[in-house]
């Protein structure tokens, strides 16, 4: 299992819409997350930032992320959520959610 942490800006004028969307996440989106071997997926919000955390339990992360990206329902979901977000300044070219470095963990 590998833990992932990511960060992105939340557009303040779309905060309510983003929260509403995630309070009503489509079941197909949730199923695709599970099908792609992501567990304990959580998004936190504070001061205009979104912080995501999940645990990847599969053995081919790139293939699972490609499977998710190719899913038409997930693509439709992202068309609603992506406009609410803005990559942080330090995000790599083409990176929306910037991956964070894990510096501490305790079970």
N, CA, C and O atoms as a printed pandas DataFrame, in Angstrom:
     atom_number atom_name residue_name chain_id  residue_number  x_coord  y_coord  z_coord
0              1         N          UNK        A               1    0.844   -1.172    0.000
1              2        CA          UNK        A               1    0.000    0.000    0.000
2              3         C          UNK        A               1    0.891    1.238    0.000
3              4         O          UNK        A               1    1.898    1.286    0.707
4              5         N          UNK        A               2    0.518    2.234   -0.793
5              6        CA          UNK        A               2    1.240    3.507   -0.835
6              7         C          UNK        A               2    0.246    4.625   -0.562
7              8         O          UNK        A               2   -0.851    4.652   -1.118
8              9         N          UNK        A               3    0.649    5.546    0.304
9             10        CA          UNK        A               3   -0.174    6.706    0.634
10            11         C          UNK        A               3    0.142    7.847   -0.323
11            12         O          UNK        A               3    1.300    8.061   -0.683
12            13         N          UNK        A               4   -0.893    8.582   -0.735
13            14        CA          UNK        A               4   -0.734    9.748   -1.599
14            15         C          UNK        A               4   -1.390   10.950   -0.938
15            16         O          UNK        A               4   -2.487   10.846   -0.389
16            17         N          UNK        A               5   -0.719   12.080   -0.993
17            18        CA          UNK        A               5   -1.278   13.352   -0.567
18            19         C          UNK        A               5   -1.122   14.336   -1.708
19            20         O          UNK        A               5   -0.070   14.397   -2.344
20            21         N          UNK        A               6   -2.177   15.113   -1.971
21            22        CA          UNK        A               6   -2.146   16.068   -3.069
22            23         C          UNK        A               6   -2.821   17.363   -2.647
23            24         O          UNK        A               6   -3.629   17.383   -1.719
24            25         N          UNK        A               7   -2.476   18.450   -3.346
25            26        CA          UNK        A               7   -3.026   19.755   -3.012
26            27         C          UNK        A               7   -3.401   20.500   -4.292
27            28         O          UNK        A               7   -2.776   20.323   -5.338
28            29         N          UNK        A               8   -4.427   21.330   -4.186
29            30        CA          UNK        A               8   -4.863   22.190   -5.274
30            31         C          UNK        A               8   -5.600   23.381   -4.661
31            32         O          UNK        A               8   -6.118   23.282   -3.549
32            33         N          UNK        A               9   -5.651   24.491   -5.372
33            34        CA          UNK        A               9   -6.447   25.643   -4.925
34            35         C          UNK        A               9   -7.920   25.409   -5.237
35            36         O          UNK        A               9   -8.265   24.776   -6.235
36            37         N          UNK        A              10   -8.772   25.925   -4.378
37            38        CA          UNK        A              10  -10.210   25.932   -4.606
38            39         C          UNK        A              10  -10.621   27.359   -4.941
39            40         O          UNK        A              10  -10.312   28.284   -4.190
40            41         N          UNK        A              11  -11.305   27.545   -6.048
41            42        CA          UNK        A              11  -11.772   28.892   -6.418
42            43         C          UNK        A              11  -12.850   29.314   -5.412
43            44         O          UNK        A              11  -13.871   28.639   -5.280
44            45         N          UNK        A              12  -12.627   30.420   -4.707
45            46        CA          UNK        A              12  -13.544   30.797   -3.617
46            47         C          UNK        A              12  -14.992   30.977   -4.071
47            48         O          UNK        A              12  -15.918   30.664   -3.323
48            49         N          UNK        A              13  -15.189   31.468   -5.267
49            50        CA          UNK        A              13  -16.549   31.696   -5.748
50            51         C          UNK        A              13  -17.287   30.396   -6.079
51            52         O          UNK        A              13  -18.500   30.398   -6.286
52            53         N          UNK        A              14  -16.540   29.282   -6.127
53            54        CA          UNK        A              14  -17.145   27.986   -6.439
54            55         C          UNK        A              14  -17.073   26.996   -5.272
55            56         O          UNK        A              14  -17.347   25.808   -5.436
56            57         N          UNK        A              15  -16.701   27.502   -4.094
57            58        CA          UNK        A              15  -16.580   26.626   -2.927
58            59         C          UNK        A              15  -17.892   25.916   -2.609
59            60         O          UNK        A              15  -17.903   24.701   -2.406
60            61         N          UNK        A              16  -18.997   26.657   -2.563
61            62        CA          UNK        A              16  -20.288   26.035   -2.238
62            63         C          UNK        A              16  -20.664   24.968   -3.265
63            64         O          UNK        A              16  -21.170   23.908   -2.899
64            65         N          UNK        A              17  -20.425   25.238   -4.527
65            66        CA          UNK        A              17  -20.733   24.266   -5.579
66            67         C          UNK        A              17  -19.884   23.008   -5.413
67            68         O          UNK        A              17  -20.382   21.893   -5.569
68            69         N          UNK        A              18  -18.607   23.189   -5.099
69            70        CA          UNK        A              18  -17.706   22.053   -4.931
70            71         C          UNK        A              18  -18.139   21.188   -3.747
71            72         O          UNK        A              18  -18.176   19.962   -3.850
72            73         N          UNK        A              19  -18.460   21.818   -2.643
73            74        CA          UNK        A              19  -18.907   21.078   -1.457
74            75         C          UNK        A              19  -20.214   20.343   -1.763
75            76         O          UNK        A              19  -20.383   19.188   -1.371
76            77         N          UNK        A              20  -21.125   20.998   -2.451
77            78        CA          UNK        A              20  -22.399   20.369   -2.807
78            79         C          UNK        A              20  -22.172   19.152   -3.714
79            80         O          UNK        A              20  -22.778   18.100   -3.509
80            81         N          UNK        A              21  -21.307   19.299   -4.706
81            82        CA          UNK        A              21  -21.009   18.163   -5.578
82            83         C          UNK        A              21  -20.514   16.969   -4.782
83            84         O          UNK        A              21  -20.956   15.842   -5.005
84            85         N          UNK        A              22  -19.601   17.212   -3.859
85            86        CA          UNK        A              22  -19.015   16.097   -3.107
86            87         C          UNK        A              22  -19.944   15.551   -2.024
87            88         O          UNK        A              22  -19.758   14.426   -1.560
88            89         N          UNK        A              23  -20.917   16.318   -1.627
89            90        CA          UNK        A              23  -21.938   15.798   -0.722
90            91         C          UNK        A              23  -22.903   14.877   -1.473
91            92         O          UNK        A              23  -23.677   14.134   -0.870
92            93         N          UNK        A              24  -22.834   14.948   -2.809
93            94        CA          UNK        A              24  -23.725   14.169   -3.666
94            95         C          UNK        A              24  -22.940   13.455   -4.765
95            96         O          UNK        A              24  -23.374   13.401   -5.916
96            97         N          UNK        A              25  -21.793   12.916   -4.401
97            98        CA          UNK        A              25  -20.928   12.263   -5.388
98            99         C          UNK        A              25  -21.674   11.108   -6.047
99           100         O          UNK        A              25  -22.337   10.312   -5.382
100          101         N          UNK        A              26  -21.551   11.037   -7.351
101          102        CA          UNK        A              26  -22.236    9.988   -8.109
102          103         C          UNK        A              26  -21.720    8.610   -7.703
103          104         O          UNK        A              26  -20.513    8.432   -7.539
104          105         N          UNK        A              27  -22.602    7.646   -7.539
105          106        CA          UNK        A              27  -22.182    6.300   -7.159
106          107         C          UNK        A              27  -21.185    5.681   -8.147
107          108         O          UNK        A              27  -20.287    4.946   -7.736
108          109         N          UNK        A              28  -21.336    5.969   -9.432
109          110        CA          UNK        A              28  -20.418    5.426  -10.437
110          111         C          UNK        A              28  -18.998    5.958  -10.259
111          112         O          UNK        A              28  -18.024    5.253  -10.524
112          113         N          UNK        A              29  -18.891    7.202   -9.809
113          114        CA          UNK        A              29  -17.574    7.789   -9.546
114          115         C          UNK        A              29  -16.939    7.094   -8.343
115          116         O          UNK        A              29  -15.758    6.749   -8.371
116          117         N          UNK        A              30  -17.716    6.893   -7.304
117          118        CA          UNK        A              30  -17.203    6.201   -6.122
118          119         C          UNK        A              30  -16.778    4.772   -6.459
119          120         O          UNK        A              30  -15.756    4.292   -5.968
120          121         N          UNK        A              31  -17.562    4.097   -7.297
121          122        CA          UNK        A              31  -17.219    2.731   -7.686
122          123         C          UNK        A              31  -15.926    2.705   -8.499
123          124         O          UNK        A              31  -15.106    1.804   -8.324
124          125         N          UNK        A              32  -15.737    3.681   -9.382
125          126        CA          UNK        A              32  -14.519    3.720  -10.200
126          127         C          UNK        A              32  -13.295    3.959   -9.309
127          128         O          UNK        A              32  -12.237    3.377   -9.547
128          129         N          UNK        A              33  -13.430    4.799   -8.299
129          130        CA          UNK        A              33  -12.335    5.014   -7.350
130          131         C          UNK        A              33  -11.944    3.677   -6.715
131          132         O          UNK        A              33  -10.762    3.342   -6.642
132          133         N          UNK        A              34  -12.924    2.930   -6.267
133          134        CA          UNK        A              34  -12.649    1.617   -5.662
134          135         C          UNK        A              34  -12.068    0.651   -6.679
135          136         O          UNK        A              34  -11.115   -0.069   -6.382
136          137         N          UNK        A              35  -12.644    0.631   -7.888
137          138        CA          UNK        A              35  -12.157   -0.266   -8.944
138          139         C          UNK        A              35  -10.699    0.017   -9.317
139          140         O          UNK        A              35   -9.987   -0.872   -9.784
140          141         N          UNK        A              36  -10.268    1.249   -9.108
141          142        CA          UNK        A              36   -8.892    1.645   -9.440
142          143         C          UNK        A              36   -7.964    1.527   -8.238
143          144         O          UNK        A              36   -6.888    2.126   -8.215
144          145         N          UNK        A              37   -8.382    0.755   -7.245
145          146        CA          UNK        A              37   -7.537    0.383   -6.100
146          147         C          UNK        A              37   -7.169    1.544   -5.179
147          148         O          UNK        A              37   -6.101    1.542   -4.567
148          149         N          UNK        A              38   -8.049    2.527   -5.085
149          150        CA          UNK        A              38   -7.854    3.640   -4.155
150          151         C          UNK        A              38   -8.751    3.404   -2.940
151          152         O          UNK        A              38   -9.936    3.100   -3.082
152          153         N          UNK        A              39   -8.177    3.548   -1.749
153          154        CA          UNK        A              39   -8.926    3.345   -0.509
154          155         C          UNK        A              39   -8.728    4.569    0.391
155          156         O          UNK        A              39   -7.760    5.318    0.252
156          157         N          UNK        A              40   -9.665    4.746    1.309
157          158        CA          UNK        A              40   -9.590    5.847    2.286
158          159         C          UNK        A              40   -9.401    7.200    1.615
159          160         O          UNK        A              40   -8.669    8.051    2.119
160          161         N          UNK        A              41  -10.063    7.400    0.471
161          162        CA          UNK        A              41   -9.936    8.660   -0.267
162          163         C          UNK        A              41  -10.675    9.752    0.501
163          164         O          UNK        A              41  -11.871    9.635    0.769
164          165         N          UNK        A              42   -9.963   10.794    0.846
165          166        CA          UNK        A              42  -10.501   11.885    1.646
166          167         C          UNK        A              42  -10.025   13.208    1.059
167          168         O          UNK        A              42   -8.876   13.330    0.634
168          169         N          UNK        A              43  -10.919   14.203    1.039
169          170        CA          UNK        A              43  -10.532   15.558    0.637
170          171         C          UNK        A              43  -10.831   16.485    1.798
171          172         O          UNK        A              43  -11.945   16.503    2.321
172          173         N          UNK        A              44   -9.831   17.254    2.197
173          174        CA          UNK        A              44   -9.958   18.262    3.242
174          175         C          UNK        A              44   -9.929   19.642    2.595
175          176         O          UNK        A              44   -9.351   19.813    1.522
176          177         N          UNK        A              45  -10.550   20.624    3.241
177          178        CA          UNK        A              45  -10.602   21.984    2.715
178          179         C          UNK        A              45  -10.219   22.976    3.815
179          180         O          UNK        A              45  -10.663   22.870    4.958
180          181         N          UNK        A              46   -9.379   23.944    3.434
181          182        CA          UNK        A              46   -9.020   25.008    4.377
182          183         C          UNK        A              46   -8.401   26.175    3.634
183          184         O          UNK        A              46   -7.513   25.987    2.801
184          185         N          UNK        A              47   -8.865   27.382    3.932
185          186        CA          UNK        A              47   -8.257   28.623    3.440
186          187         C          UNK        A              47   -7.974   28.607    1.940
187          188         O          UNK        A              47   -6.911   29.041    1.497
188          189         N          UNK        A              48   -8.924   28.109    1.171
189          190        CA          UNK        A              48   -8.772   28.120   -0.274
190          191         C          UNK        A              48   -7.957   26.979   -0.854
191          192         O          UNK        A              48   -7.653   26.979   -2.047
192          193         N          UNK        A              49   -7.604   26.014   -0.031
193          194        CA          UNK        A              49   -6.864   24.845   -0.504
194          195         C          UNK        A              49   -7.701   23.589   -0.297
195          196         O          UNK        A              49   -8.475   23.481    0.654
196          197         N          UNK        A              50   -7.523   22.649   -1.211
197          198        CA          UNK        A              50   -8.059   21.306   -1.056
198          199         C          UNK        A              50   -6.879   20.366   -0.881
199          200         O          UNK        A              50   -5.914   20.431   -1.641
200          201         N          UNK        A              51   -6.949   19.504    0.104
201          202        CA          UNK        A              51   -5.918   18.505    0.363
202          203         C          UNK        A              51   -6.567   17.128    0.218
203          204         O          UNK        A              51   -7.535   16.822    0.914
204          205         N          UNK        A              52   -6.044   16.309   -0.671
205          206        CA          UNK        A              52   -6.573   14.965   -0.878
206          207         C          UNK        A              52   -5.601   13.941   -0.313
207          208         O          UNK        A              52   -4.383   14.108   -0.375
208          209         N          UNK        A              53   -6.166   12.888    0.233
209          210        CA          UNK        A              53   -5.379   11.772    0.759
210          211         C          UNK        A              53   -6.054   10.486    0.319
211          212         O          UNK        A              53   -7.277   10.367    0.387
212          213         N          UNK        A              54   -5.265    9.529   -0.130
213          214        CA          UNK        A              54   -5.784    8.193   -0.385
214          215         C          UNK        A              54   -4.659    7.176   -0.305
215          216         O          UNK        A              54   -3.475    7.509   -0.362
216          217         N          UNK        A              55   -5.071    5.939   -0.170
217          218        CA          UNK        A              55   -4.139    4.820   -0.124
218          219         C          UNK        A              55   -4.341    3.997   -1.388
219          220         O          UNK        A              55   -5.465    3.619   -1.718
220          221         N          UNK        A              56   -3.262    3.726   -2.087
221          222        CA          UNK        A              56   -3.313    2.924   -3.305
222          223         C          UNK        A              56   -2.893    1.498   -2.966
223          224         O          UNK        A              56   -1.801    1.270   -2.444
224          225         N          UNK        A              57   -3.770    0.541   -3.266
225          226        CA          UNK        A              57   -3.507   -0.848   -2.888
226          227         C          UNK        A              57   -3.285   -1.758   -4.098
227          228         O          UNK        A              57   -3.179   -2.973   -3.935
228          229         N          UNK        A              58   -3.213   -1.206   -5.283
229          230        CA          UNK        A              58   -2.999   -1.998   -6.485
230          231         C          UNK        A              58   -1.525   -2.229   -6.757
231          232         O          UNK        A              58   -0.672   -1.916   -5.928
232          233         N          UNK        A              59   -1.231   -2.786   -7.939
233          234        CA          UNK        A              59    0.160   -3.049   -8.298
234          235         C          UNK        A              59    0.586   -2.358   -9.597
235          236         O          UNK        A              59    1.706   -2.561  -10.065
236          237         N          UNK        A              60   -0.309   -1.533  -10.190
237          238        CA          UNK        A              60    0.039   -0.783  -11.395
238          239         C          UNK        A              60   -0.683    0.560  -11.362
239          240         O          UNK        A              60   -1.738    0.734  -11.973
240          241         N          UNK        A              61   -0.094    1.498  -10.639
241          242        CA          UNK        A              61   -0.718    2.803  -10.411
242          243         C          UNK        A              61   -1.024    3.518  -11.725
243          244         O          UNK        A              61   -2.125    4.038  -11.906
244          245         N          UNK        A              62   -0.066    3.546  -12.631
245          246        CA          UNK        A              62   -0.249    4.261  -13.894
246          247         C          UNK        A              62   -1.419    3.680  -14.682
247          248         O          UNK        A              62   -2.223    4.429  -15.238
248          249         N          UNK        A              63   -1.520    2.358  -14.735
249          250        CA          UNK        A              63   -2.624    1.714  -15.460
250          251         C          UNK        A              63   -3.969    2.015  -14.800
251          252         O          UNK        A              63   -4.957    2.269  -15.489
252          253         N          UNK        A              64   -4.007    1.988  -13.481
253          254        CA          UNK        A              64   -5.255    2.287  -12.790
254          255         C          UNK        A              64   -5.672    3.740  -12.988
255          256         O          UNK        A              64   -6.857    4.021  -13.164
256          257         N          UNK        A              65   -4.719    4.666  -12.963
257          258        CA          UNK        A              65   -5.058    6.071  -13.180
258          259         C          UNK        A              65   -5.494    6.307  -14.629
259          260         O          UNK        A              65   -6.365    7.139  -14.884
260          261         N          UNK        A              66   -4.897    5.584  -15.573
261          262        CA          UNK        A              66   -5.314    5.680  -16.981
262          263         C          UNK        A              66   -6.732    5.127  -17.151
263          264         O          UNK        A              66   -7.532    5.675  -17.910
264          265         N          UNK        A              67   -7.034    4.040  -16.442
265          266        CA          UNK        A              67   -8.382    3.456  -16.485
266          267         C          UNK        A              67   -9.407    4.457  -15.964
267          268         O          UNK        A              67  -10.485    4.609  -16.537
268          269         N          UNK        A              68   -9.063    5.134  -14.879
269          270        CA          UNK        A              68   -9.969    6.128  -14.325
270          271         C          UNK        A              68  -10.162    7.293  -15.303
271          272         O          UNK        A              68  -11.287    7.735  -15.536
272          273         N          UNK        A              69   -9.074    7.777  -15.862
273          274        CA          UNK        A              69   -9.134    8.916  -16.781
274          275         C          UNK        A              69   -9.917    8.586  -18.049
275          276         O          UNK        A              69  -10.489    9.484  -18.667
276          277         N          UNK        A              70   -9.951    7.329  -18.441
277          278        CA          UNK        A              70  -10.653    6.928  -19.660
278          279         C          UNK        A              70  -12.146    6.694  -19.436
279          280         O          UNK        A              70  -12.898    6.542  -20.399
280          281         N          UNK        A              71  -12.572    6.665  -18.198
281          282        CA          UNK        A              71  -13.968    6.369  -17.872
282          283         C          UNK        A              71  -14.871    7.559  -18.213
283          284         O          UNK        A              71  -14.638    8.657  -17.709
284          285         N          UNK        A              72  -15.897    7.370  -19.056
285          286        CA          UNK        A              72  -16.765    8.488  -19.460
286          287         C          UNK        A              72  -17.505    9.143  -18.297
287          288         O          UNK        A              72  -17.687   10.360  -18.304
288          289         N          UNK        A              73  -17.936    8.376  -17.305
289          290        CA          UNK        A              73  -18.643    8.965  -16.163
290          291         C          UNK        A              73  -17.683    9.822  -15.341
291          292         O          UNK        A              73  -18.043   10.919  -14.915
292          293         N          UNK        A              74  -16.475    9.334  -15.119
293          294        CA          UNK        A              74  -15.470   10.125  -14.394
294          295         C          UNK        A              74  -15.139   11.390  -15.166
295          296         O          UNK        A              74  -14.985   12.454  -14.567
296          297         N          UNK        A              75  -15.028   11.296  -16.477
297          298        CA          UNK        A              75  -14.765   12.483  -17.296
298          299         C          UNK        A              75  -15.889   13.515  -17.148
299          300         O          UNK        A              75  -15.619   14.713  -17.070
300          301         N          UNK        A              76  -17.135   13.062  -17.108
301          302        CA          UNK        A              76  -18.266   13.972  -16.915
302          303         C          UNK        A              76  -18.215   14.615  -15.535
303          304         O          UNK        A              76  -18.524   15.798  -15.384
304          305         N          UNK        A              77  -17.823   13.831  -14.522
305          306        CA          UNK        A              77  -17.673   14.354  -13.157
306          307         C          UNK        A              77  -16.597   15.437  -13.115
307          308         O          UNK        A              77  -16.794   16.497  -12.521
308          309         N          UNK        A              78  -15.460   15.161  -13.752
309          310        CA          UNK        A              78  -14.367   16.131  -13.766
310          311         C          UNK        A              78  -14.752   17.413  -14.486
311          312         O          UNK        A              78  -14.226   18.478  -14.160
312          313         N          UNK        A              79  -15.656   17.339  -15.456
313          314        CA          UNK        A              79  -16.113   18.559  -16.138
314          315         C          UNK        A              79  -16.856   19.471  -15.170
315          316         O          UNK        A              79  -16.915   20.682  -15.377
316          317         N          UNK        A              80  -17.418   18.899  -14.124
317          318        CA          UNK        A              80  -18.094   19.692  -13.093
318          319         C          UNK        A              80  -17.130   20.174  -12.019
319          320         O          UNK        A              80  -17.235   21.309  -11.556
320          321         N          UNK        A              81  -16.185   19.313  -11.618
321          322        CA          UNK        A              81  -15.301   19.664  -10.504
322          323         C          UNK        A              81  -14.076   20.473  -10.926
323          324         O          UNK        A              81  -13.630   21.345  -10.181
324          325         N          UNK        A              82  -13.525   20.196  -12.112
325          326        CA          UNK        A              82  -12.299   20.890  -12.541
326          327         C          UNK        A              82  -12.423   22.411  -12.558
327          328         O          UNK        A              82  -11.477   23.088  -12.157
328          329         N          UNK        A              83  -13.547   22.981  -13.002
329          330        CA          UNK        A              83  -13.644   24.451  -12.997
330          331         C          UNK        A              83  -13.593   25.067  -11.596
331          332         O          UNK        A              83  -13.337   26.262  -11.447
332          333         N          UNK        A              84  -13.839   24.248  -10.573
333          334        CA          UNK        A              84  -13.801   24.731   -9.188
334          335         C          UNK        A              84  -12.368   24.823   -8.660
335          336         O          UNK        A              84  -12.128   25.405   -7.602
336          337         N          UNK        A              85  -11.434   24.256   -9.388
337          338        CA          UNK        A              85  -10.066   24.102   -8.911
338          339         C          UNK        A              85   -9.084   24.871   -9.780
339          340         O          UNK        A              85   -9.349   25.196  -10.938
340          341         N          UNK        A              86   -7.935   25.148   -9.167
341          342        CA          UNK        A              86   -6.846   25.829   -9.869
342          343         C          UNK        A              86   -5.537   25.266   -9.317
343          344         O          UNK        A              86   -5.319   25.306   -8.106
344          345         N          UNK        A              87   -4.666   24.744  -10.176
345          346        CA          UNK        A              87   -3.411   24.166   -9.672
346          347         C          UNK        A              87   -2.603   25.175   -8.848
347          348         O          UNK        A              87   -2.633   26.377   -9.112
348          349         N          UNK        A              88   -1.888   24.666   -7.856
349          350        CA          UNK        A              88   -0.991   25.518   -7.079
350          351         C          UNK        A              88    0.175   25.933   -7.964
351          352         O          UNK        A              88    0.468   25.292   -8.973
352          353         N          UNK        A              89    0.825   27.001   -7.576
353          354        CA          UNK        A              89    1.912   27.566   -8.381
354          355         C          UNK        A              89    3.038   26.572   -8.636
355          356         O          UNK        A              89    3.656   26.592   -9.700
356          357         N          UNK        A              90    3.304   25.713   -7.677
357          358        CA          UNK        A              90    4.423   24.773   -7.803
358          359         C          UNK        A              90    4.064   23.480   -8.537
359          360         O          UNK        A              90    4.902   22.584   -8.640
360          361         N          UNK        A              91    2.846   23.367   -9.044
361          362        CA          UNK        A              91    2.449   22.144   -9.761
362          363         C          UNK        A              91    3.310   21.979  -11.008
363          364         O          UNK        A              91    3.681   22.957  -11.656
364          365         N          UNK        A              92    3.617   20.736  -11.331
365          366        CA          UNK        A              92    4.388   20.441  -12.533
366          367         C          UNK        A              92    3.539   20.732  -13.771
367          368         O          UNK        A              92    2.313   20.808  -13.688
368          369         N          UNK        A              93    4.185   20.890  -14.890
369          370        CA          UNK        A              93    3.485   21.125  -16.155
370          371         C          UNK        A              93    2.452   20.025  -16.388
371          372         O          UNK        A              93    2.787   18.840  -16.378
372          373         N          UNK        A              94    1.199   20.417  -16.598
373          374        CA          UNK        A              94    0.134   19.467  -16.846
374          375         C          UNK        A              94   -0.451   18.810  -15.606
375          376         O          UNK        A              94   -1.393   18.024  -15.711
376          377         N          UNK        A              95    0.088   19.116  -14.446
377          378        CA          UNK        A              95   -0.380   18.515  -13.188
378          379         C          UNK        A              95   -1.477   19.387  -12.584
379          380         O          UNK        A              95   -1.259   20.579  -12.367
380          381         N          UNK        A              96   -2.643   18.822  -12.312
381          382        CA          UNK        A              96   -3.710   19.577  -11.655
382          383         C          UNK        A              96   -3.494   19.512  -10.141
383          384         O          UNK        A              96   -3.116   20.500   -9.511
384          385         N          UNK        A              97   -3.740   18.343   -9.579
385          386        CA          UNK        A              97   -3.470   18.140   -8.156
386          387         C          UNK        A              97   -1.966   17.889   -8.006
387          388         O          UNK        A              97   -1.435   16.939   -8.581
388          389         N          UNK        A              98   -1.289   18.728   -7.244
389          390        CA          UNK        A              98    0.157   18.577   -7.046
390          391         C          UNK        A              98    0.413   17.552   -5.937
391          392         O          UNK        A              98   -0.102   17.669   -4.825
392          393         N          UNK        A              99    1.215   16.557   -6.272
393          394        CA          UNK        A              99    1.535   15.523   -5.298
394          395         C          UNK        A              99    2.427   16.099   -4.198
395          396         O          UNK        A              99    3.368   16.845   -4.472
396          397         N          UNK        A             100    2.117   15.742   -2.951
397          398        CA          UNK        A             100    2.879   16.207   -1.805
398          399         C          UNK        A             100    3.829   15.114   -1.344
399          400         O          UNK        A             100    3.583   13.930   -1.574
400          401         N          UNK        A             101    4.904   15.512   -0.700
401          402        CA          UNK        A             101    5.879   14.573   -0.155
402          403         C          UNK        A             101    5.457   14.172    1.260
403          404         O          UNK        A             101    5.178   15.029    2.099
404          405         N          UNK        A             102    5.412   12.879    1.512
405          406        CA          UNK        A             102    5.128   12.400    2.858
406          407         C          UNK        A             102    6.380   12.550    3.704
407          408         O          UNK        A             102    7.444   12.044    3.348
408          409         N          UNK        A             103    6.248   13.248    4.829
409          410        CA          UNK        A             103    7.415   13.444    5.712
410          411         C          UNK        A             103    7.222   12.786    7.079
411          412         O          UNK        A             103    8.166   12.698    7.864
412          413         N          UNK        A             104    5.996   12.323    7.365
413          414        CA          UNK        A             104    5.772   11.659    8.642
414          415         C          UNK        A             104    4.513   10.812    8.547
415          416         O          UNK        A             104    3.532   11.208    7.919
416          417         N          UNK        A             105    4.551    9.650    9.174
417          418        CA          UNK        A             105    3.383    8.791    9.292
418          419         C          UNK        A             105    3.516    7.958   10.568
419          420         O          UNK        A             105    4.606    7.501   10.912
420          421         N          UNK        A             106    2.401    7.769   11.260
421          422        CA          UNK        A             106    2.377    6.916   12.441
422          423         C          UNK        A             106    1.069    6.141   12.442
423          424         O          UNK        A             106   -0.002    6.738   12.338
424          425         N          UNK        A             107    1.139    4.836   12.556
425          426        CA          UNK        A             107   -0.077    3.995   12.663
426          427         C          UNK        A             107   -0.497    3.888   14.113
427          428         O          UNK        A             107   -1.491    3.229   14.421
